[in-house]
Amino acid sequence: MHEKIVYLNGSFVPESEAKVSVLDMGFHAGDGVYDVTRTFRHKPFKLKEHNDRLFRSLKYTRIDCGMSQEEMEAAALEVLERNRDLLGPDDDYAIWQVISRGPRSSTGPRRNNDATVAIYCMDVDFTGFCRHYVEGVTIIVPATRRIPPQCLESKAKITNKMNHIIATFEARQADPKAIPLMLDLDGNIAESNAHNFFAVIDGKVYTPGSKNVLGGITRAVLGELSDRLDMEVEETNLTPYDCLNADEAFLTSTSPTIVPIRSINGVGFPYDVPGPVTLRLLKGWSDLVGIDIVGQAIDHMGEEKDELMAAWNEKQAALGL
């Protein structure tokens, strides 16, 4: 089997040869930014938007990657092209762009050298989130709060994820499969460790305001999609009380796109999972990207495939979809 190809500091090298210095600021200080673009049907989705966000994060952190936005986008497309032949017909990639401030000197002035720029492809792990479409995810609100924008801007996609990692460990102490839903310092919902949050209340879709969350590309596209489906989406402050009394709720993220929520702190919702609004959005997203995203995930589930597909078809039929 051929090895994946990685872009590293101007060169395309086999994945096993892509080496980064132990003196790299990203390794010992978490000093870097990143972005991730998913493909659908082997084609990158919203790469420009992800690339634009990457460069906003670079500007905020004062990292000079030594490349223009056009050069960065071209390099990402070249990495995809060089790895395309490793994709199966039903497979897709997550294209990672990771930039650190680069290595520092171990002698004399500890000045930074050129930034480290890496672009690589990861297989989309359909088996990791497939059951979430059919069964929903368990959400736990941890004690750890989201770092406030007064300390570190939430809109920048920064490689240091310790804040989210600690929250994840706390959630998994309550349920090994749980996803954390973090609050801000005022007790309002912020985001999960890797997703934006949405709640459906009286038929209207609400999401936390942009102040305390990463500006998700999927989150933005979902706003456009909701207009096509004649749904209202509003940014507002949401508390755990609001969410526990919602009709349904879901998360959005690059690889799984839309993730139905089964319960929050052990409290479920009036509708079966996924709820009717979430199900319509999942179908709308599939129509948008030209592939049944749930069916694609189920196709990777081996012996569980038939059981999950039957359950999924039953849920769609119940809502006339």
C-alpha positions as CSV (number, residue, x, y, z in Angstrom):
1,M,0.0,0.0,0.0
2,H,1.3,3.4,-0.9
3,E,2.1,6.0,1.9
4,K,0.3,9.3,2.2
5,I,2.2,12.4,1.0
6,V,2.6,15.4,3.3
7,Y,3.5,19.0,2.5
8,L,6.2,20.2,5.0
9,N,7.9,23.5,4.6
10,G,7.9,23.7,0.9
11,S,8.4,20.0,0.1
12,F,6.2,17.0,-0.5
13,V,7.4,14.0,1.4
14,P,6.1,10.6,2.5
15,E,4.2,10.7,5.8
16,S,6.9,8.7,7.6
17,E,9.6,11.2,6.6
18,A,7.7,14.3,7.7
19,K,9.7,15.4,10.8
20,V,9.3,18.4,13.0
21,S,12.0,19.6,15.4
22,V,11.7,19.0,19.2
23,L,12.5,22.7,19.5
24,D,9.4,23.7,17.6
25,M,7.3,26.2,19.4
26,G,4.2,24.2,18.5
27,F,5.6,21.1,20.3
28,H,6.6,22.7,23.5
29,A,4.3,25.7,23.8
30,G,1.2,24.9,21.7
31,D,2.2,28.0,19.7
32,G,0.4,27.6,16.4
33,V,-2.9,27.6,14.5
34,Y,-4.6,25.1,12.3
35,D,-7.7,24.5,10.1
36,V,-9.4,21.4,8.7
37,T,-11.3,21.1,5.5
38,R,-13.4,18.0,4.6
39,T,-14.0,16.5,1.2
40,F,-17.3,15.3,0.0
41,R,-17.1,12.9,-3.0
42,H,-13.3,13.5,-2.9
43,K,-13.8,17.3,-3.5
44,P,-12.8,19.8,-0.9
45,F,-15.8,21.7,0.6
46,K,-15.4,25.4,1.4
47,L,-11.6,25.2,1.3
48,K,-11.4,29.0,0.6
49,E,-13.5,29.7,3.7
50,H,-11.3,27.5,5.8
51,N,-8.2,29.1,4.3
52,D,-9.5,32.6,5.0
53,R,-10.2,31.6,8.7
54,L,-6.7,30.1,8.9
55,F,-5.1,33.4,7.8
56,R,-7.3,35.4,10.3
57,S,-5.9,33.1,13.0
58,L,-2.3,33.6,11.7
59,K,-2.8,37.4,11.8
60,Y,-4.2,37.3,15.3
61,T,-1.3,35.2,16.6
62,R,1.3,37.2,14.7
63,I,2.7,34.1,12.9
64,D,4.1,34.7,9.4
65,C,3.7,31.5,7.5
66,G,5.8,32.7,4.6
67,M,3.0,31.9,2.1
68,S,0.2,33.9,0.5
69,Q,-3.4,32.6,0.8
70,E,-3.3,31.6,-2.8
71,E,-0.1,29.6,-2.3
72,M,-1.5,27.9,0.9
73,E,-4.7,26.9,-0.9
74,A,-2.7,25.6,-3.9
75,A,-0.5,23.5,-1.6
76,A,-3.6,22.0,0.1
77,L,-5.1,21.1,-3.2
78,E,-1.8,19.5,-4.3
79,V,-1.7,17.4,-1.1
80,L,-5.2,16.2,-1.9
81,E,-4.3,15.4,-5.4
82,R,-1.2,13.4,-4.4
83,N,-3.3,11.3,-2.0
84,R,-6.4,11.0,-4.1
85,D,-5.5,7.5,-5.4
86,L,-5.6,6.1,-1.8
87,L,-9.3,6.9,-1.4
88,G,-11.9,4.3,-1.9
89,P,-15.1,5.2,-3.7
90,D,-17.0,5.9,-0.5
91,D,-14.1,7.4,1.4
92,D,-13.2,11.1,2.1
93,Y,-10.4,13.1,3.6
94,A,-10.0,15.7,6.3
95,I,-7.3,18.1,5.0
96,W,-5.3,19.5,7.9
97,Q,-3.3,22.7,7.6
98,V,-1.1,23.2,10.7
99,I,1.3,26.1,11.2
100,S,3.5,26.8,14.2
101,R,5.8,29.7,14.9
102,G,8.7,27.3,14.1
103,P,11.7,26.1,16.0
104,R,13.8,28.2,18.4
105,S,17.5,28.0,19.0
106,S,18.9,25.9,21.9
107,T,22.0,28.2,22.1
108,G,22.3,31.9,22.3
109,P,19.3,34.2,21.7
110,R,16.2,32.0,21.5
111,R,15.0,33.7,18.4
112,N,12.3,32.1,16.2
113,N,13.2,30.9,12.8
114,D,10.8,30.4,9.9
115,A,7.3,29.0,10.7
116,T,6.7,25.3,10.4
117,V,3.9,24.7,7.8
118,A,2.4,21.2,7.5
119,I,-0.5,20.0,5.3
120,Y,-1.7,16.4,5.4
121,C,-4.7,14.2,4.8
122,M,-6.5,12.2,7.5
123,D,-9.1,9.6,6.6
124,V,-12.6,10.7,7.7
125,D,-13.4,8.3,10.6
126,F,-17.0,7.5,9.7
127,T,-17.1,4.6,12.3
128,G,-16.3,7.2,15.0
129,F,-19.5,9.2,14.5
130,C,-21.8,7.0,12.4
131,R,-24.0,5.9,15.4
132,H,-24.4,9.5,16.5
133,Y,-26.7,10.1,13.5
134,V,-29.0,7.3,14.5
135,E,-28.7,7.3,18.3
136,G,-27.5,10.8,19.1
137,V,-24.7,11.8,21.5
138,T,-24.7,12.3,25.2
139,I,-23.8,15.8,26.4
140,I,-22.3,16.6,29.8
141,V,-21.8,20.2,31.0
142,P,-18.3,20.1,32.7
143,A,-17.0,22.4,35.5
144,T,-14.2,23.7,33.2
145,R,-15.3,26.9,31.5
146,R,-14.4,28.1,28.0
147,I,-11.4,30.4,28.1
148,P,-13.0,33.9,27.7
149,P,-12.1,36.1,24.7
150,Q,-10.8,38.7,27.1
151,C,-7.9,36.2,27.7
152,L,-7.7,34.4,24.3
153,E,-9.8,35.1,21.3
154,S,-12.3,32.3,20.7
155,K,-12.5,33.1,17.0
156,A,-8.9,32.0,16.4
157,K,-8.4,28.3,15.8
158,I,-5.3,27.6,18.0
159,T,-3.4,24.4,18.4
160,N,-3.3,24.6,22.2
161,K,-6.5,22.6,23.0
162,M,-5.8,21.9,26.7
163,N,-8.9,23.9,27.8
164,H,-11.1,21.6,25.7
165,I,-9.2,18.4,26.6
166,I,-9.7,18.9,30.3
167,A,-13.4,19.5,29.7
168,T,-13.6,16.3,27.7
169,F,-12.0,14.3,30.5
170,E,-14.5,15.7,33.0
171,A,-17.4,14.8,30.8
172,R,-16.1,11.3,30.2
173,Q,-15.9,10.7,34.0
174,A,-19.7,10.9,33.9
175,D,-20.1,8.9,30.7
176,P,-17.1,7.4,28.7
177,K,-18.8,8.4,25.4
178,A,-20.0,11.9,26.4
179,I,-19.1,15.1,24.6
180,P,-18.6,18.2,26.8
181,L,-20.7,21.3,26.4
182,M,-18.7,24.2,27.9
183,L,-20.1,27.3,29.5
184,D,-18.6,30.8,29.4
185,L,-17.8,32.7,32.6
186,D,-21.4,34.1,32.8
187,G,-23.0,30.6,32.7
188,N,-24.1,30.7,29.0
189,I,-23.5,27.9,26.6
190,A,-20.3,28.4,24.5
191,E,-19.2,25.3,22.5
192,S,-18.2,21.7,22.8
193,N,-14.6,20.4,22.6
194,A,-14.9,20.4,18.8
195,H,-18.4,21.5,17.8
196,N,-20.8,24.4,17.7
197,F,-24.1,24.0,19.5
198,F,-27.7,24.5,18.4
199,A,-31.0,24.1,20.2
200,V,-34.5,24.0,18.7
201,I,-37.1,25.8,20.9
202,D,-40.7,26.2,19.7
203,G,-39.7,25.4,16.2
204,K,-36.9,28.0,16.0
205,V,-33.2,27.2,15.9
206,Y,-31.0,29.1,18.3
207,T,-27.2,29.1,18.7
208,P,-24.8,30.8,21.1
209,G,-23.6,34.3,20.0
210,S,-20.2,34.6,18.2
211,K,-18.4,36.2,21.1
212,N,-17.5,33.0,22.9
213,V,-17.3,30.4,20.1
214,L,-15.1,29.6,17.1
215,G,-16.8,30.8,14.0
216,G,-17.4,27.4,12.5
217,I,-17.6,27.0,8.7
218,T,-20.2,24.3,9.1
219,R,-22.1,26.6,11.5
220,A,-22.1,29.4,8.8
221,V,-23.2,27.1,6.0
222,L,-26.0,25.7,8.2
223,G,-27.3,29.3,8.6
224,E,-27.5,29.5,4.8
225,L,-29.1,26.0,4.5
226,S,-31.7,27.0,7.1
227,D,-32.8,29.9,4.8
228,R,-33.3,27.4,1.9
229,L,-35.4,25.2,4.2
230,D,-37.4,28.2,5.5
231,M,-36.1,27.9,9.1
232,E,-35.2,30.7,11.4
233,V,-31.8,30.6,13.1
234,E,-31.0,33.2,15.8
235,E,-27.8,33.9,17.8
236,T,-28.6,34.4,21.5
237,N,-27.4,33.6,25.0
238,L,-28.5,30.1,26.0
239,T,-28.2,28.6,29.5
240,P,-28.3,25.0,30.4
241,Y,-31.9,25.6,31.6
242,D,-32.9,26.7,28.1
243,C,-31.3,23.7,26.6
244,L,-32.8,21.2,29.0
245,N,-36.2,22.6,28.0
246,A,-35.6,22.6,24.3
247,D,-37.5,20.4,21.8
248,E,-34.2,19.0,20.3
249,A,-30.6,20.0,20.0
250,F,-27.6,19.2,17.8
251,L,-23.9,20.0,17.2
252,T,-22.1,21.0,14.0
253,S,-18.5,20.2,13.0
254,T,-16.5,19.7,9.9
255,S,-16.3,15.9,9.5
256,P,-19.7,14.7,10.8
257,T,-21.4,18.0,9.9
258,I,-24.6,17.7,12.0
259,V,-24.6,15.6,15.1
260,P,-28.0,15.0,16.9
261,I,-28.0,15.2,20.7
262,R,-29.7,12.5,22.7
263,S,-29.5,14.1,26.2
264,I,-27.9,16.9,28.2
265,N,-26.8,16.0,31.7
266,G,-29.1,12.9,31.5
267,V,-32.2,14.8,30.4
268,G,-33.6,13.8,27.0
269,F,-35.9,15.6,24.6
270,P,-39.6,15.2,23.6
271,Y,-38.7,13.9,20.1
272,D,-37.0,10.8,19.1
273,V,-33.4,11.3,17.9
274,P,-32.8,12.9,15.5
275,G,-35.6,15.3,15.9
276,P,-37.6,16.6,12.9
277,V,-35.7,19.8,12.5
278,T,-32.3,18.0,12.8
279,L,-33.4,15.4,10.4
280,R,-34.5,17.9,7.8
281,L,-31.1,19.7,8.1
282,L,-29.3,16.4,7.7
283,K,-31.2,15.7,4.5
284,G,-30.7,19.3,3.3
285,W,-26.9,19.0,3.9
286,S,-26.8,15.8,1.9
287,D,-28.6,17.5,-1.0
288,L,-26.2,20.4,-0.7
289,V,-23.0,18.3,-1.0
290,G,-24.5,15.7,-3.4
291,I,-24.0,12.6,-1.2
292,D,-26.1,11.0,1.5
293,I,-23.8,11.7,4.4
294,V,-25.5,9.3,6.8
295,G,-25.7,6.5,4.2
296,Q,-22.0,7.1,3.5
297,A,-21.1,6.7,7.1
298,I,-23.3,3.6,7.5
299,D,-21.5,2.0,4.5
300,H,-18.3,1.9,6.6
301,M,-19.9,0.0,9.5
302,G,-19.3,-3.6,8.4
303,E,-21.6,-6.1,10.1
304,E,-23.6,-3.3,11.8
305,K,-24.5,-1.7,8.4
306,D,-27.8,-3.5,7.8
307,E,-29.1,-2.8,11.3
308,L,-28.2,0.9,11.2
309,M,-29.6,1.4,7.8
310,A,-32.9,-0.2,8.8
311,A,-33.1,2.1,11.8
312,W,-32.2,5.1,9.8
313,N,-34.8,4.4,7.1
314,E,-37.4,3.9,9.7
315,K,-36.7,7.3,11.3
316,Q,-36.9,9.0,7.9
317,A,-40.1,7.3,7.0
318,A,-41.7,8.3,10.3
319,L,-41.2,11.9,9.2
320,G,-42.1,11.4,5.6
321,L,-38.6,12.0,4.3
